[in-house]
């Protein structure tokens, strides 16, 4: 049984202040001591009792946390959590899939809180940070999205939770404030219309004829997104071994999905012809990327923006193609359960954000009501 820690108080003549002091052994058995100065003896005695109780509950780490600045905590958190995902038997056991995004958020947090003691971070500091970020323009001088700030706050909260688990903090200040609200985020409802689709694919075909060596993969990549609803990362990581031409199926591996759940999607006729053409131009190696995105073609942003300009399409994101797929299959009568399996959604509320109502669909419902009302 370890020796009970008692400690004592006294008066430091040189500092002209009262103090408390107690000794303890660290996790390696090395003897250490804690000493703090106060303006009154009663305050010193009160804080001594608090310090000893805190030490008995959390050990030496809480003392380290009292002197720890945020940049030190951030470094510990990144070493422990923020690195490329590690898989065992196709299951993620450590790290993060999108660790680069967390690193960017951490850089923002370091800039704002870096030299601040973690014990001095208050709910008001979090609110001030949120306000400041929302009022800070992006690099493109556009308004910063609430969802972007919420992701930074999510990383901040996770970092402070890590501090609590590691006994550097007694409590997370996020527990006393409510600043992360998904309801406040702007839900994007943009989908690709049929007319826009024709223009976009024509623009991509035109680009292909101009320079086949650099963008031959872009058109089939766009068609794949429209006709399968696969996420950008899932398409980028797709290998030829994942495609079953005989049965017209694409097998999406669990390690490549956001929910770590494998799924299967069908191949439309036009996508089939595009994939066959890509296969004929490829090295015909099953372990290679379907769209060549494991090489210098890993960034399609420039080609995408150029195609949209040629097609005269405004405000269209690549991810909107996934919304388009979800909306189209639902309008064609696909049951929600099956539609969610195809898109890889595990929650109905999330899927509903992807299932947008088009003008044609709204008008068709009105016509159904007209037919019903005419019978009265």
ZIWOBEL-V806735 format. One record per backbone hydrogen bond with DSSP energy under -0.5 kcal/mol. CO is the residue of the C=O (numbers start at 0). NH is the residue of the N-H. E is the energy in kcal/mol with one decimal. If there is no record, write none. Layout:
# ZIWOBEL-V806735
co=CO nh=NH e=E
co=CO nh=NH e=E
This chain:
# ZIWOBEL-V806735
co=7 nh=20 e=-2.4
co=9 nh=18 e=-2.5
co=10 nh=12 e=-0.8
co=11 nh=15 e=-1.6
co=11 nh=16 e=-1.5
co=16 nh=11 e=-3.4
co=17 nh=37 e=-3.3
co=18 nh=9 e=-1.9
co=19 nh=35 e=-1.6
co=20 nh=7 e=-2.3
co=21 nh=33 e=-2.9
co=23 nh=31 e=-3.6
co=25 nh=28 e=-2.2
co=29 nh=25 e=-2.8
co=31 nh=23 e=-2.8
co=33 nh=21 e=-1.8
co=35 nh=19 e=-1.8
co=37 nh=17 e=-2.2
co=39 nh=43 e=-1.8
co=40 nh=44 e=-2.5
co=41 nh=45 e=-2.3
co=42 nh=46 e=-2.6
co=43 nh=47 e=-1.8
co=44 nh=48 e=-1.9
co=45 nh=49 e=-1.9
co=46 nh=50 e=-2.7
co=47 nh=51 e=-2.4
co=48 nh=52 e=-2.3
co=49 nh=53 e=-2.6
co=50 nh=54 e=-2.3
co=51 nh=55 e=-2.4
co=52 nh=56 e=-1.5
co=53 nh=57 e=-2.4
co=54 nh=58 e=-2.9
co=57 nh=60 e=-0.5
co=58 nh=61 e=-0.9
co=59 nh=62 e=-1.3
co=59 nh=63 e=-1.5
co=60 nh=64 e=-2.5
co=61 nh=65 e=-1.1
co=62 nh=66 e=-0.7
co=63 nh=66 e=-0.9
co=63 nh=67 e=-0.7
co=67 nh=117 e=-2.4
co=68 nh=71 e=-0.8
co=68 nh=72 e=-1.9
co=69 nh=73 e=-3.1
co=70 nh=74 e=-1.7
co=71 nh=75 e=-1.9
co=72 nh=76 e=-2.8
co=73 nh=77 e=-2.5
co=74 nh=78 e=-2.0
co=75 nh=79 e=-1.7
co=76 nh=80 e=-2.9
co=76 nh=81 e=-0.7
co=77 nh=81 e=-0.7
co=80 nh=82 e=-1.2
co=82 nh=95 e=-3.0
co=85 nh=92 e=-3.0
co=85 nh=93 e=-1.1
co=87 nh=90 e=-1.2
co=90 nh=87 e=-2.7
co=93 nh=85 e=-2.7
co=95 nh=84 e=-1.1
co=95 nh=98 e=-0.7
co=97 nh=100 e=-0.6
co=97 nh=101 e=-1.2
co=98 nh=102 e=-2.3
co=99 nh=103 e=-2.0
co=100 nh=104 e=-2.0
co=101 nh=105 e=-2.5
co=102 nh=106 e=-1.8
co=103 nh=107 e=-1.5
co=104 nh=108 e=-2.1
co=105 nh=109 e=-2.5
co=106 nh=110 e=-1.9
co=107 nh=111 e=-1.4
co=108 nh=112 e=-3.5
co=109 nh=113 e=-2.3
co=112 nh=69 e=-0.6
co=112 nh=115 e=-2.2
co=113 nh=70 e=-2.4
co=115 nh=69 e=-2.3
co=116 nh=119 e=-1.3
co=117 nh=120 e=-1.2
co=121 nh=124 e=-0.8
co=121 nh=125 e=-1.5
co=122 nh=126 e=-2.2
co=123 nh=127 e=-2.3
co=124 nh=128 e=-2.2
co=125 nh=129 e=-2.4
co=126 nh=130 e=-2.4
co=127 nh=131 e=-2.5
co=128 nh=132 e=-2.5
co=129 nh=133 e=-2.3
co=130 nh=134 e=-1.5
co=132 nh=135 e=-1.2
co=134 nh=136 e=-0.6
co=137 nh=140 e=-2.0
co=141 nh=137 e=-2.4
co=144 nh=148 e=-1.6
co=145 nh=149 e=-2.7
co=146 nh=150 e=-1.7
co=147 nh=151 e=-1.5
co=148 nh=152 e=-2.5
co=149 nh=153 e=-2.3
co=150 nh=154 e=-1.9
co=151 nh=155 e=-2.2
co=152 nh=156 e=-2.9
co=153 nh=157 e=-2.2
co=154 nh=158 e=-2.2
co=155 nh=159 e=-2.1
co=156 nh=160 e=-2.3
co=157 nh=161 e=-2.0
co=158 nh=162 e=-1.6
co=159 nh=163 e=-1.8
co=160 nh=164 e=-2.6
co=161 nh=165 e=-2.2
co=162 nh=167 e=-3.2
co=162 nh=168 e=-1.3
co=163 nh=166 e=-1.5
co=170 nh=172 e=-0.5
co=171 nh=174 e=-2.3
co=172 nh=175 e=-1.6
co=173 nh=176 e=-1.3
co=176 nh=178 e=-0.6
co=178 nh=180 e=-0.9
co=179 nh=181 e=-0.6
co=180 nh=183 e=-1.0
co=181 nh=184 e=-1.1
co=184 nh=186 e=-0.6
co=185 nh=187 e=-0.6
co=192 nh=196 e=-2.3
co=193 nh=197 e=-2.1
co=194 nh=198 e=-1.9
co=195 nh=199 e=-2.9
co=196 nh=200 e=-2.6
co=197 nh=201 e=-1.9
co=198 nh=202 e=-2.1
co=199 nh=203 e=-2.2
co=200 nh=204 e=-2.2
co=201 nh=205 e=-2.3
co=202 nh=206 e=-2.2
co=203 nh=207 e=-2.3
co=204 nh=208 e=-1.9
co=205 nh=209 e=-1.4
co=206 nh=210 e=-2.1
co=210 nh=213 e=-0.9
co=210 nh=214 e=-1.2
co=211 nh=215 e=-1.1
co=214 nh=217 e=-1.3
co=214 nh=218 e=-0.7
co=215 nh=219 e=-0.6
co=216 nh=220 e=-1.6
co=217 nh=221 e=-2.2
co=218 nh=222 e=-2.5
co=219 nh=223 e=-2.4
co=220 nh=224 e=-1.7
co=221 nh=225 e=-2.2
co=222 nh=226 e=-2.7
co=223 nh=227 e=-1.5
co=223 nh=229 e=-0.6
co=224 nh=228 e=-1.4
co=230 nh=234 e=-2.1
co=231 nh=235 e=-2.4
co=232 nh=236 e=-1.7
co=234 nh=237 e=-1.0
co=237 nh=289 e=-2.6
co=238 nh=241 e=-1.7
co=239 nh=242 e=-1.4
co=241 nh=243 e=-0.5
co=241 nh=250 e=-3.0
co=242 nh=244 e=-0.8
co=243 nh=247 e=-0.7
co=243 nh=248 e=-2.0
co=247 nh=266 e=-1.8
co=248 nh=243 e=-3.1
co=249 nh=251 e=-0.7
co=249 nh=264 e=-2.1
co=250 nh=252 e=-0.7
co=251 nh=262 e=-1.6
co=252 nh=255 e=-1.7
co=252 nh=256 e=-0.5
co=253 nh=256 e=-1.1
co=256 nh=259 e=-0.6
co=262 nh=251 e=-2.8
co=264 nh=249 e=-2.8
co=265 nh=267 e=-0.5
co=267 nh=271 e=-2.5
co=268 nh=272 e=-2.0
co=269 nh=273 e=-1.7
co=270 nh=274 e=-2.6
co=271 nh=275 e=-2.3
co=272 nh=276 e=-1.9
co=273 nh=277 e=-2.0
co=274 nh=278 e=-2.7
co=275 nh=279 e=-2.2
co=276 nh=280 e=-1.2
co=277 nh=281 e=-0.7
co=278 nh=281 e=-0.9
co=284 nh=287 e=-1.8
co=285 nh=240 e=-1.9
co=287 nh=239 e=-1.9
co=288 nh=291 e=-0.6
co=291 nh=294 e=-0.9
co=291 nh=296 e=-0.8
co=294 nh=297 e=-1.1
co=297 nh=299 e=-0.5
co=299 nh=303 e=-2.8
co=300 nh=304 e=-2.7
co=301 nh=305 e=-2.3
co=302 nh=306 e=-2.3
co=303 nh=307 e=-2.2
co=304 nh=308 e=-2.0
co=305 nh=309 e=-2.5
co=306 nh=310 e=-2.4
co=307 nh=312 e=-2.9
co=308 nh=311 e=-0.8
co=314 nh=316 e=-0.5
co=316 nh=319 e=-1.2
co=317 nh=320 e=-1.7
co=318 nh=321 e=-1.1
co=318 nh=322 e=-1.1
co=319 nh=323 e=-2.3
co=320 nh=324 e=-2.1
co=321 nh=325 e=-2.1
co=322 nh=326 e=-2.4
co=323 nh=327 e=-2.6
co=324 nh=328 e=-2.4
co=325 nh=329 e=-1.5
co=326 nh=330 e=-2.3
co=327 nh=331 e=-1.4
co=328 nh=333 e=-2.4
co=329 nh=332 e=-1.7
co=334 nh=338 e=-2.7
co=335 nh=339 e=-2.7
co=336 nh=340 e=-1.5
co=337 nh=341 e=-2.2
co=338 nh=342 e=-2.0
co=339 nh=343 e=-1.5
co=339 nh=344 e=-1.9
co=346 nh=350 e=-2.0
co=347 nh=351 e=-2.4
co=348 nh=352 e=-0.7
co=349 nh=352 e=-0.9
co=349 nh=353 e=-0.6
co=350 nh=353 e=-1.5
co=350 nh=354 e=-1.2
co=353 nh=355 e=-1.2
co=355 nh=357 e=-0.5
co=357 nh=361 e=-2.2
co=358 nh=362 e=-2.5
co=359 nh=363 e=-2.3
co=360 nh=364 e=-1.8
co=361 nh=365 e=-1.7
co=362 nh=366 e=-2.1
co=363 nh=367 e=-1.8
co=364 nh=368 e=-2.0
co=365 nh=369 e=-2.1
co=366 nh=370 e=-2.3
co=367 nh=371 e=-2.0
co=368 nh=372 e=-3.2
co=369 nh=373 e=-2.0
co=370 nh=374 e=-0.5
co=371 nh=374 e=-1.0
co=372 nh=375 e=-1.5
